Amino acid sequence: MCPNIGCNKSDSPKQDVNDKNINEKTVDSLHSRATNEVILQTLVVNVHGVKRERKARAIIDTGSQKSYILRSTAEELGFNLQREEEFCHSLFGGTKTRMYKHKCYKIYLSSLDGNYTCKLDALDHDVICNDISSVKNGSWIQELRTKKIFLTDIQENAGPIEVLLGADVAGKLITGRREELETGLVALETKLGWTLMGKVPRYIDKKDASMNIVTMLSQADVPVSSLWDLELLGIRDPIEQKFKRGNGKSCYVSLYRNSSTKGRWKIRGPYALESGS
């Protein structure tokens, strides 16, 4: 079921909806596992309810066939109940959940600048996503500003995701404008605002930085005290290395008399004897 999305709620009359429950249905919902290394398409929108309106964090997830709203948000803002639907969710890997009964509300969303308003059907759910971070500060923020692109879900926002925009409405919201940044991240414009997605660039490879320590500890015959052994860590005295390159020739210290000061000696060296010396 794809709800109608209008450009303005005032000139889009409510549609007639059949209240019959939908049973024995399976709905695909491929919500990504939250990770700070990949930025997901999140944005902040205005949510208009019967009781009041306020800002809320939303996510665009084309892996979900339907759109959702947080149950507590729906109750707080007082949306009009349309019907109830009952189905199980098909998750990544083919796992299916038990049957869930959802209330379907007609909700209204608008962009923060007020230039676009839409209405859509959204099902309620206790929790939509866990730990979806806002866009963190980085070089990409400055690059976006130079392109006159401003995100709405940035570092200050730490609240939960309250609205999920699924494949039933996402296609009608995407304008087609996109900007690929130097970091590899991609900005996509929607009618509700700009979003950012992609893998966050890693400037320091932590795995490489700790590989020496991990390799040493994985060897059973290397004691922990060897962690302080400069030689094992690859840090060697330059004279020692020169000595080894000289095929074992001894290192000497050169003593010479300072002609300007009687009875005193100066030391020069150490150095290794070269072959033939």
C-alpha positions as CSV (number, residue, x, y, z in Angstrom):
1,M,0.0,0.0,0.0
2,C,1.4,3.3,-1.0
3,P,-0.2,6.3,0.6
4,N,-0.8,9.5,-1.3
5,I,1.7,12.3,-0.7
6,G,0.4,15.8,-1.5
7,C,2.4,19.0,-1.7
8,N,0.2,20.8,0.8
9,K,-2.1,19.3,3.4
10,S,-4.7,22.1,3.1
11,D,-5.6,21.2,-0.5
12,S,-5.2,17.4,-0.1
13,P,-8.5,16.0,1.3
14,K,-8.4,12.8,3.5
15,Q,-8.8,9.6,1.6
16,D,-11.4,7.0,2.5
17,V,-9.8,4.0,4.1
18,N,-11.1,0.5,4.6
19,D,-10.9,-0.4,8.3
20,K,-10.7,-4.1,7.7
21,N,-7.7,-5.7,9.5
22,I,-5.0,-7.2,7.3
23,N,-4.0,-10.7,8.6
24,E,-1.3,-13.2,7.8
25,K,1.0,-10.7,6.0
26,T,4.7,-10.5,5.9
27,V,6.4,-7.2,5.6
28,D,10.1,-6.8,4.7
29,S,12.0,-4.6,7.1
30,L,15.8,-4.6,6.4
31,H,16.8,-2.0,9.1
32,S,20.6,-1.6,9.0
33,R,22.6,-2.3,12.2
34,A,23.7,1.0,13.7
35,T,27.3,1.8,13.3
36,N,29.2,5.1,13.5
37,E,31.4,4.2,10.5
38,V,28.5,4.5,8.1
39,I,26.2,7.5,7.9
40,L,22.5,6.7,7.3
41,Q,19.9,9.0,5.6
42,T,18.6,10.9,8.6
43,L,17.0,14.3,8.8
44,V,14.9,16.5,11.1
45,V,11.3,17.3,10.1
46,N,8.3,19.0,11.6
47,V,5.6,16.6,12.7
48,H,2.1,18.1,12.8
49,G,-0.4,16.4,15.1
50,V,-3.9,17.1,16.2
51,K,-2.8,18.2,19.7
52,R,0.4,20.1,18.7
53,E,3.4,20.0,16.4
54,R,7.1,19.7,17.0
55,K,10.4,18.6,15.4
56,A,11.4,15.0,15.2
57,R,14.3,12.9,13.8
58,A,13.4,10.8,10.7
59,I,15.2,8.2,8.7
60,I,14.8,7.1,5.1
61,D,14.9,3.3,4.8
62,T,14.1,1.8,1.4
63,G,14.6,-1.6,2.9
64,S,11.3,-1.3,4.7
65,Q,8.1,-1.7,2.7
66,K,6.1,0.5,5.1
67,S,6.5,3.7,7.0
68,Y,6.4,3.9,10.8
69,I,6.1,6.3,13.6
70,L,7.2,5.9,17.2
71,R,4.2,4.8,19.3
72,S,4.9,7.3,22.1
73,T,5.1,10.1,19.5
74,A,1.8,9.2,17.9
75,E,0.1,9.2,21.3
76,E,1.7,12.5,22.3
77,L,0.8,14.4,19.2
78,G,-2.7,12.8,18.8
79,F,-2.9,11.6,15.2
80,N,-6.2,10.3,13.7
81,L,-6.4,6.5,13.8
82,Q,-7.2,5.0,10.4
83,R,-7.2,1.3,11.0
84,E,-5.2,-1.6,12.4
85,E,-2.9,-4.0,10.6
86,E,-1.5,-7.3,11.7
87,F,1.5,-9.0,10.2
88,C,5.0,-10.4,10.9
89,H,8.3,-8.8,9.9
90,S,10.8,-10.5,7.7
91,L,14.3,-9.5,8.8
92,F,17.8,-9.7,7.3
93,G,18.9,-13.3,7.0
94,G,15.3,-14.6,6.5
95,T,14.3,-14.4,10.1
96,K,10.6,-13.8,10.7
97,T,9.1,-12.3,13.8
98,R,5.8,-13.2,15.5
99,M,2.6,-11.5,14.4
100,Y,2.4,-7.8,15.5
101,K,-0.7,-5.7,15.5
102,H,0.0,-2.0,14.5
103,K,-2.2,1.0,14.6
104,C,-2.1,3.0,11.4
105,Y,-2.2,6.8,11.6
106,K,-2.5,9.6,9.1
107,I,0.5,11.8,9.9
108,Y,1.6,15.1,8.4
109,L,5.2,16.1,7.9
110,S,6.8,19.3,6.7
111,S,10.4,20.5,6.0
112,L,12.0,22.8,8.5
113,D,11.8,25.8,6.1
114,G,8.1,25.2,5.6
115,N,8.3,24.9,1.8
116,Y,7.0,21.4,1.7
117,T,4.2,19.5,3.5
118,C,3.0,15.9,3.0
119,K,0.7,13.4,4.5
120,L,1.2,9.7,4.7
121,D,0.0,6.5,6.5
122,A,2.4,5.4,9.2
123,L,2.2,2.3,11.5
124,D,3.1,2.7,15.2
125,H,5.9,0.7,16.8
126,D,7.5,0.8,20.3
127,V,11.1,1.2,19.0
128,I,12.1,2.1,15.4
129,C,15.9,2.1,15.5
130,N,18.6,1.9,18.1
131,D,21.5,4.3,18.4
132,I,21.4,6.0,15.0
133,S,23.9,8.8,15.3
134,S,23.4,12.2,13.8
135,V,26.0,13.5,11.2
136,K,29.3,14.3,13.1
137,N,31.5,17.2,12.4
138,G,34.2,16.6,9.8
139,S,35.6,18.0,6.6
140,W,32.4,17.0,4.8
141,I,30.4,19.7,6.7
142,Q,32.6,22.5,5.4
143,E,32.5,21.1,1.9
144,L,28.7,20.9,2.0
145,R,28.6,24.5,3.1
146,T,30.6,25.6,0.1
147,K,28.1,23.9,-2.1
148,K,25.2,25.7,-0.2
149,I,24.0,22.4,1.2
150,F,22.8,22.4,4.8
151,L,21.9,19.3,6.8
152,T,19.2,19.3,9.4
153,D,20.3,16.2,11.5
154,I,23.7,17.3,12.7
155,Q,25.8,16.6,15.8
156,E,23.6,18.4,18.4
157,N,20.6,16.0,17.8
158,A,20.8,13.0,20.0
159,G,17.2,11.9,20.3
160,P,15.7,8.7,19.0
161,I,14.4,8.1,15.5
162,E,10.7,8.8,15.6
163,V,9.7,8.5,12.0
164,L,10.8,5.9,9.4
165,L,10.0,6.7,5.8
166,G,9.9,3.4,3.9
167,A,9.9,2.4,0.3
168,D,6.1,3.2,0.1
169,V,6.9,6.9,0.2
170,A,10.6,7.4,-0.2
171,G,10.6,7.5,-4.0
172,K,8.1,10.4,-4.0
173,L,10.3,12.4,-1.6
174,I,13.6,12.1,-3.4
175,T,14.2,15.0,-5.9
176,G,17.1,13.4,-7.8
177,R,19.7,16.0,-6.8
178,R,22.9,14.5,-5.5
179,E,26.4,15.7,-4.6
180,E,29.4,13.3,-4.2
181,L,31.9,14.8,-1.8
182,E,35.7,14.4,-1.9
183,T,35.5,12.1,1.1
184,G,33.3,9.7,-0.8
185,L,30.1,10.6,1.1
186,V,27.0,11.4,-1.0
187,A,24.5,14.1,-0.2
188,L,20.9,13.4,-1.5
189,E,18.2,16.0,-1.6
190,T,14.7,15.2,-0.6
191,K,11.6,17.4,-0.5
192,L,12.0,17.4,3.3
193,G,15.6,18.4,3.3
194,W,19.1,17.2,2.4
195,T,20.5,13.9,3.7
196,L,24.0,12.4,3.8
197,M,25.0,8.8,3.4
198,G,28.1,6.7,3.0
199,K,31.1,5.3,4.8
200,V,33.0,7.7,7.0
201,P,36.6,8.0,5.8
202,R,39.2,6.6,8.2
203,Y,42.4,8.7,8.3
204,I,44.2,6.5,10.8
205,D,44.2,2.7,10.5
206,K,44.0,1.6,14.2
207,K,44.5,-2.0,13.2
208,D,47.9,-1.2,11.6
209,A,48.9,0.9,14.6
210,S,48.4,-1.9,17.0
211,M,49.5,-4.8,14.8
212,N,53.0,-5.1,16.4
213,I,51.6,-5.5,19.9
214,V,48.9,-8.0,18.8
215,T,51.4,-10.1,16.9
216,M,53.8,-10.2,19.9
217,L,51.0,-11.2,22.4
218,S,49.8,-13.9,20.1
219,Q,53.2,-15.7,20.4
220,A,53.2,-18.0,23.4
221,D,57.0,-17.9,23.8
222,V,57.2,-14.1,24.1
223,P,56.8,-12.8,27.6
224,V,54.8,-9.6,28.4
225,S,58.0,-7.9,29.5
226,S,59.2,-8.0,25.9
227,L,56.7,-5.2,25.2
228,W,59.4,-2.9,26.7
229,D,62.2,-4.4,24.6
230,L,63.1,-1.8,22.0
231,E,64.7,-4.3,19.8
232,L,61.6,-6.4,19.5
233,L,59.6,-3.3,18.7
234,G,62.0,-2.6,15.8
235,I,63.8,0.3,17.5
236,R,67.6,-0.4,17.3
237,D,70.7,1.5,18.2
238,P,72.3,2.9,15.0
239,I,75.8,1.9,16.1
240,E,74.6,-1.6,16.8
241,Q,73.1,-1.9,13.3
242,K,76.3,-0.5,11.8
243,F,78.3,-3.1,13.8
244,K,76.1,-5.9,12.4
245,R,76.5,-4.6,8.9
246,G,80.3,-4.7,9.4
247,N,80.2,-8.5,9.8
248,G,81.0,-8.4,13.5
249,K,83.9,-6.0,13.5
250,S,84.5,-4.4,16.9
251,C,83.6,-0.8,17.6
252,Y,86.4,1.5,18.8
253,V,86.6,4.7,20.6
254,S,89.2,7.1,19.3
255,L,91.2,9.0,21.9
256,Y,93.4,11.9,21.0
257,R,95.4,14.5,22.9
258,N,94.2,18.0,22.9
259,S,97.3,20.0,22.0
260,S,95.9,23.2,23.4
261,T,95.3,21.7,26.9
262,K,98.1,19.8,28.6
263,G,97.2,16.6,30.4
264,R,93.7,16.3,28.9
265,W,92.3,13.9,26.5
266,K,89.3,14.1,24.2
267,I,87.1,11.2,23.1
268,R,85.8,10.7,19.6
269,G,83.5,7.9,18.5
270,P,82.3,5.3,18.7
271,Y,82.8,4.0,15.1
272,A,83.2,0.7,13.5
273,L,86.3,-0.3,11.6
274,E,85.7,-0.7,7.9
275,S,87.0,-3.7,6.0
276,G,90.7,-3.4,5.3
277,S,91.4,-1.2,8.2
